[in-house]
Amino acid sequence: MEKPMPAKGDADMTDSFQPARVTPLEQPTNLLKTGMLMRENPLSILPALLFEKTILTGPYLGRSVHHVSGPAEMKSVLQDNFEDWCKSPLIQRMLRPVLGDAILTAHGENWRRQRMTLQPAFLKRRLDPFAPIMAEAALMAVERLKHPQTPEIMSVMSDATFAVIERVLFSDVEGFDRGEVRRAIEVLLEEIGQMRLSDLAPVPEWMPRMMTRRAVQARKVFRKAVEGQIARRRAAADPGSDLLGLLLTVRDEETGEGLSDTDIRDSVMTFVAAGHETTGIALTWALYLLANQPQAQARLREEAKAVLGDGPATAEHVSQLYFTRQVLEEAMRLYPPAPMVARRAVRATEICGRPVRKGDVALLAFYCLHRHTTLWDNPDSFDPDRWLRDRRPTDRYQFLAFGGGPRACIGMGFAMMEATIMLATLVRELAFSPPADARPVELAMQVTLRPAGGLHLIVKPA
């Protein structure tokens, strides 16, 4: 199928609509104010200059914080010198009580072992059989969105992507209550996403973060359910062809070693947390942008009908949905699911020649990178055609929606297939528009970047 040409009038696509954005911090502020801003919304501490410069350095509790927003600087931290950096103690303390020592939180040899062992499970040929599950979840979301006419979009997208990850992980369920486990996961995701003032205190890294009693109980429910499934599958002659079955059978190509039961349990929680949450939010932002840009929405619908016809989306269709992918990439440029991450130097190193001391922190501001005034034309505008082959960035580190370097998101292929199938299906079937009395959308960061208070859109049959 030939690549569709831009529709007439698309050059004016961004004239009337300016997507929601964060108001940057014009002037540096004191430590207490920074802590309060971090708790309310970590994005609010980003300085305005970071959208023009590529690195800014300032003091923090006797160390230096290097605010990074340039591709070369990102590559220096994430790729060239990645062994000199570890994830920040703050994010580790927030994630580890829930995710354990899985691939997202592990370091060193433990991380390498898990990464090498898990990699085969995310090859395209292993993922393609999951496409029907994604298409079915998309059609279920369509039915749900038909009533009422102004549903809250983010919750529907979250439920749809959760249904996918649940069925991909557990094609059959015995011995636990799906509803109870789902509620436990929601509590655990809330625990991860809520930053407390105590999280910002300079406590020893070995000191665990205190979980709420509710979260401790939820973790117990979740772990018991997953451990029961692992034991049942290990005892069976066939571990199954879903993701849990793959996790039970994959081996490190160098050592032949498989994953332990604890590795698998924590990996399942990581895939649920990182997989369904981020994809659901990416779809929410894409629908927000399309609802406010009717020409782009009509163009995507035309493509979806031409490629999918009246049937369900398949894995083979994904590579033909060019414009759908462009919209998703542009949505993740404007609203990267993880808008910033932090790394701590474990030894003296450098960022593009700038000296870094052991203990210094690099704050990698993907949000600023994606809207940098020296890297993008009209960086705050919604322009899916910036992802056409002759316009898209040539520097791999200019777009980091899935991170970069050896620790880039292992599930990127899964997420893009799922999001493409779902977005094409949703827009083929439904028309989205903003309510007449819609309030301005505000951005909130709770590990992931989301519309504060959710997103309401008018939804009608297409």
Secondary structure as UniProt FT lines:
FT   TURN            8..9
FT   HELIX           10..12
FT   TURN            13..14
FT   HELIX           31..40
FT   HELIX           42..45
FT   HELIX           48..51
FT   STRAND          55..60
FT   TURN            61..62
FT   STRAND          63..68
FT   HELIX           71..75
FT   HELIX           76..80
FT   HELIX           82..84
FT   STRAND          85..87
FT   HELIX           89..99
FT   TURN            100..101
FT   TURN            103..105
FT   HELIX           108..118
FT   HELIX           119..122
FT   HELIX           124..127
FT   HELIX           128..130
FT   HELIX           131..145
FT   HELIX           153..169
FT   HELIX           178..193
FT   HELIX           197..200
FT   TURN            205..206
FT   HELIX           213..235
FT   HELIX           243..249
FT   TURN            253..255
FT   HELIX           261..270
FT   HELIX           271..276
FT   HELIX           277..291
FT   HELIX           294..308
FT   TURN            309..310
FT   HELIX           315..318
FT   TURN            319..320
FT   HELIX           322..334
FT   STRAND          340..345
FT   STRAND          349..351
FT   TURN            352..353
FT   STRAND          354..356
FT   TURN            358..359
FT   STRAND          361..365
FT   HELIX           366..370
FT   TURN            373..375
FT   TURN            379..380
FT   HELIX           384..387
FT   TURN            389..391
FT   HELIX           396..398
FT   TURN            401..402
FT   HELIX           405..407
FT   TURN            410..411
FT   HELIX           412..429
FT   STRAND          430..433
FT   TURN            436..437
FT   STRAND          443..445
FT   STRAND          449..451
FT   TURN            452..453
FT   STRAND          458..461
//
